[in-house]
Amino acid sequence: MNIKGLFKTSLIDFPGKVSAVVFFGGCNLSCCYCHNPLLARDSDILPVIEQEEILSFLQKRVNLIDALTISGGEPTLDKELLSFMKKVKDMGFLIKLDTNGLRPDILKLCLEKNLVDYIALDLKTSPAKYSDLCRVNVNTEAILFSLNLIRESSVQYEVRTTCVPQYVTVDDIHEIGNFFGSVSMWYLQQFVNTAELLDPETQRLSPYPRVYLELMKKAALNFAEQCVIRGL
């Protein structure tokens, strides 16, 4: 398995739960605003944390934490993900999965096998800008398929959009909603340029002011039962 990081305790990754977080290396996107380019693009140079080490750690946290958040990178790229999730579920933990939605086949199996309890799906920008933002050709229909799978399930979920100036505007929020449809919870995340980003040019962009993010929230509420701004 390609686990490259472990955060032992988080109060914010899984809403309402105390979780540990594992980070899988590698990604099928190259988002210009990615705040961990080493994990996403050059994870081969990072040491692997063996599955047995993660499971041993979790065994010691039974009754102390509620869940494991599986993040990345993009965890659905790992061939051993499903077997790992089953082992974690068999230990009694809830599982949250962070994904970009480009592997609906894997997501479908996670849902069918009852391996996931909460899903966070990235809706990065409007379909017209997706490939520009992510620096690869993106099949947005695959992401829509993933979202439909989630909506048809009973699993709790959220969608998230990082509000990168130029790449995500109020108009783009409308376009995201028009293409992907209604959702239960939509988080708008403030763009952060204080850490190393995958694209140095993107790092020179200034985050939106609160007033503009509030306009984005107003637009998002046309398509979401709830919308929350993170990072202010």
Stockholm file with secondary structure:
# STOCKHOLM 1.0

chainA/1-232         MNIKGLFKTSLIDFPGKVSAVVFFGGCNLSCCYCHNPLLARDSDILPVIEQEEILSFLQKRVNLIDALTISGGEPTLDKELLSFMKKVKDMGFLIKLDTNGLRPDILKLCLEKNLVDYIALDLKTSPAKYSDLCRVNVNTEAILFSLNLIRESSVQYEVRTTCVPQYVTVDDIHEIGNFFGSVSMWYLQQFVNTAELLDPETQRLSPYPRVYLELMKKAALNFAEQCVIRGL
#=GR chainA/1-232 SS CCEEEEEEEESSSSTTSCEEEEEECCCSCCCTTCSCHHHHHCGGGSCCCCHHHHHHHHHHTBTTBCEEEEESSCGGGCTTHHHHHHHHHHTTCEEEEEECSCCHHHHHHHHHTTCCSEEEEECCSCHHHHHHHHTSCCCHHHHHHHHHHHHHSSCEEEEEEEECTTTSCHHHHHHHHHHHCCEEEEEEEECCCSSCCSSHHHHTSCCCCHHHHHHHHHHHTTTEEEEEEECC
#=GC SS_cons         CCEEEEEEEESSSSTTSCEEEEEECCCSCCCTTCSCHHHHHCGGGSCCCCHHHHHHHHHHTBTTBCEEEEESSCGGGCTTHHHHHHHHHHTTCEEEEEECSCCHHHHHHHHHTTCCSEEEEECCSCHHHHHHHHTSCCCHHHHHHHHHHHHHSSCEEEEEEEECTTTSCHHHHHHHHHHHCCEEEEEEEECCCSSCCSSHHHHTSCCCCHHHHHHHHHHHTTTEEEEEEECC
//
